[in-house]
Amino acid sequence: MVDVRIILSALWIALMLVFLLGDVIRIFAGDFTAGELAGRQAAPWMWLLIAAIMLTPIGMIVLSLVPPSPATLHSRLGRSGPNRRAALCTRPRCGR
């Protein structure tokens, strides 16, 4: 079975591609005028909001792939005693 984190990142990538496809189709259809949104001049805060919306999927892809899964983290933190240092280490030989 495929890891849930891989599925989530694939869904976020699909959302980014939908954003990109919508933008490209709009440009090629001739509905695009640089610096305008809905026929009005775009304010700087609008561009910042658009950038935040476009950066959200990128951040979610990174957050779904980079950190360890909660189940793995809790299983490592639950160990105690002399093996705790080895349990928290992710490299093959750092606990020895």
C-alpha positions as YAML, in Angstrom:
chain: A
units: angstrom
residues:
- id: 1
  name: MET
  ca: [0.00, 0.00, 0.00]
- id: 2
  name: VAL
  ca: [1.21, 3.50, -0.79]
- id: 3
  name: ASP
  ca: [2.14, 5.72, 2.15]
- id: 4
  name: VAL
  ca: [-0.45, 8.35, 3.05]
- id: 5
  name: ARG
  ca: [2.19, 11.09, 2.88]
- id: 6
  name: ILE
  ca: [2.90, 10.23, -0.77]
- id: 7
  name: ILE
  ca: [-0.81, 10.35, -1.59]
- id: 8
  name: LEU
  ca: [-1.20, 13.73, 0.13]
- id: 9
  name: SER
  ca: [1.77, 15.21, -1.68]
- id: 10
  name: ALA
  ca: [0.44, 13.89, -5.00]
- id: 11
  name: LEU
  ca: [-2.91, 15.57, -4.33]
- id: 12
  name: TRP
  ca: [-1.19, 18.88, -3.54]
- id: 13
  name: ILE
  ca: [0.85, 18.57, -6.75]
- id: 14
  name: ALA
  ca: [-2.38, 17.95, -8.68]
- id: 15
  name: LEU
  ca: [-3.89, 21.10, -7.15]
- id: 16
  name: MET
  ca: [-0.84, 23.13, -8.21]
- id: 17
  name: LEU
  ca: [-1.14, 21.77, -11.75]
- id: 18
  name: VAL
  ca: [-4.82, 22.77, -11.84]
- id: 19
  name: PHE
  ca: [-3.82, 26.32, -10.83]
- id: 20
  name: LEU
  ca: [-1.16, 26.35, -13.53]
- id: 21
  name: LEU
  ca: [-3.50, 24.94, -16.17]
- id: 22
  name: GLY
  ca: [-6.12, 27.58, -15.39]
- id: 23
  name: ASP
  ca: [-3.55, 30.36, -15.71]
- id: 24
  name: VAL
  ca: [-2.11, 29.03, -18.98]
- id: 25
  name: ILE
  ca: [-5.53, 28.54, -20.56]
- id: 26
  name: ARG
  ca: [-6.51, 32.08, -19.54]
- id: 27
  name: ILE
  ca: [-3.36, 33.53, -21.11]
- id: 28
  name: PHE
  ca: [-3.77, 31.61, -24.37]
- id: 29
  name: ALA
  ca: [-7.47, 32.46, -24.59]
- id: 30
  name: GLY
  ca: [-6.59, 36.15, -24.64]
- id: 31
  name: ASP
  ca: [-8.42, 36.98, -21.41]
- id: 32
  name: PHE
  ca: [-5.21, 38.13, -19.75]
- id: 33
  name: THR
  ca: [-4.12, 41.74, -19.37]
- id: 34
  name: ALA
  ca: [-0.92, 42.27, -17.40]
- id: 35
  name: GLY
  ca: [-1.47, 43.95, -14.03]
- id: 36
  name: GLU
  ca: [-5.27, 43.59, -14.04]
- id: 37
  name: LEU
  ca: [-7.64, 41.32, -12.20]
- id: 38
  name: ALA
  ca: [-11.28, 41.23, -13.32]
- id: 39
  name: GLY
  ca: [-10.71, 44.33, -15.45]
- id: 40
  name: ARG
  ca: [-9.37, 46.45, -12.59]
- id: 41
  name: GLN
  ca: [-5.82, 47.41, -11.67]
- id: 42
  name: ALA
  ca: [-4.50, 44.97, -9.05]
- id: 43
  name: ALA
  ca: [-3.33, 46.38, -5.71]
- id: 44
  name: PRO
  ca: [-0.10, 45.13, -4.11]
- id: 45
  name: TRP
  ca: [-2.02, 43.33, -1.35]
- id: 46
  name: MET
  ca: [-3.85, 41.34, -4.03]
- id: 47
  name: TRP
  ca: [-0.56, 40.09, -5.45]
- id: 48
  name: LEU
  ca: [0.56, 39.14, -1.94]
- id: 49
  name: LEU
  ca: [-2.66, 37.20, -1.40]
- id: 50
  name: ILE
  ca: [-2.25, 35.42, -4.74]
- id: 51
  name: ALA
  ca: [1.34, 34.52, -3.85]
- id: 52
  name: ALA
  ca: [0.22, 33.10, -0.50]
- id: 53
  name: ILE
  ca: [-2.47, 31.03, -2.21]
- id: 54
  name: MET
  ca: [0.06, 29.66, -4.71]
- id: 55
  name: LEU
  ca: [2.69, 28.95, -2.02]
- id: 56
  name: THR
  ca: [0.28, 26.98, 0.19]
- id: 57
  name: PRO
  ca: [0.40, 23.77, -1.90]
- id: 58
  name: ILE
  ca: [4.20, 23.98, -2.12]
- id: 59
  name: GLY
  ca: [4.46, 24.25, 1.66]
- id: 60
  name: MET
  ca: [2.03, 21.40, 2.14]
- id: 61
  name: ILE
  ca: [4.05, 19.16, -0.18]
- id: 62
  name: VAL
  ca: [7.17, 19.84, 1.88]
- id: 63
  name: LEU
  ca: [5.31, 19.36, 5.17]
- id: 64
  name: SER
  ca: [3.77, 16.10, 4.06]
- id: 65
  name: LEU
  ca: [7.08, 14.58, 2.92]
- id: 66
  name: VAL
  ca: [9.85, 15.98, 5.13]
- id: 67
  name: PRO
  ca: [8.90, 15.48, 8.80]
- id: 68
  name: PRO
  ca: [8.62, 11.97, 10.20]
- id: 69
  name: SER
  ca: [5.14, 10.52, 10.56]
- id: 70
  name: PRO
  ca: [3.57, 10.96, 14.02]
- id: 71
  name: ALA
  ca: [3.38, 7.21, 14.62]
- id: 72
  name: THR
  ca: [7.12, 6.81, 14.03]
- id: 73
  name: LEU
  ca: [7.94, 9.82, 16.20]
- id: 74
  name: HIS
  ca: [5.79, 8.62, 19.13]
- id: 75
  name: SER
  ca: [7.26, 5.13, 18.96]
- id: 76
  name: ARG
  ca: [10.75, 6.62, 19.18]
- id: 77
  name: LEU
  ca: [9.90, 9.00, 22.03]
- id: 78
  name: GLY
  ca: [8.13, 6.27, 24.02]
- id: 79
  name: ARG
  ca: [11.35, 4.35, 24.59]
- id: 80
  name: SER
  ca: [13.30, 5.01, 27.73]
- id: 81
  name: GLY
  ca: [16.50, 3.88, 29.37]
- id: 82
  name: PRO
  ca: [19.92, 3.40, 27.75]
- id: 83
  name: ASN
  ca: [18.43, 2.81, 24.30]
- id: 84
  name: ARG
  ca: [16.62, 6.18, 24.25]
- id: 85
  name: ARG
  ca: [19.51, 7.92, 22.51]
- id: 86
  name: ALA
  ca: [19.61, 5.22, 19.86]
- id: 87
  name: ALA
  ca: [15.82, 5.37, 19.49]
- id: 88
  name: LEU
  ca: [15.88, 9.11, 18.74]
- id: 89
  name: CYS
  ca: [18.71, 8.81, 16.25]
- id: 90
  name: THR
  ca: [17.76, 8.32, 12.61]
- id: 91
  name: ARG
  ca: [21.24, 7.46, 11.30]
- id: 92
  name: PRO
  ca: [22.23, 3.78, 11.24]
- id: 93
  name: ARG
  ca: [25.12, 3.84, 13.75]
- id: 94
  name: CYS
  ca: [24.81, 7.00, 15.86]
- id: 95
  name: GLY
  ca: [23.51, 5.26, 19.01]
- id: 96
  name: ARG
  ca: [26.58, 3.05, 19.38]
...
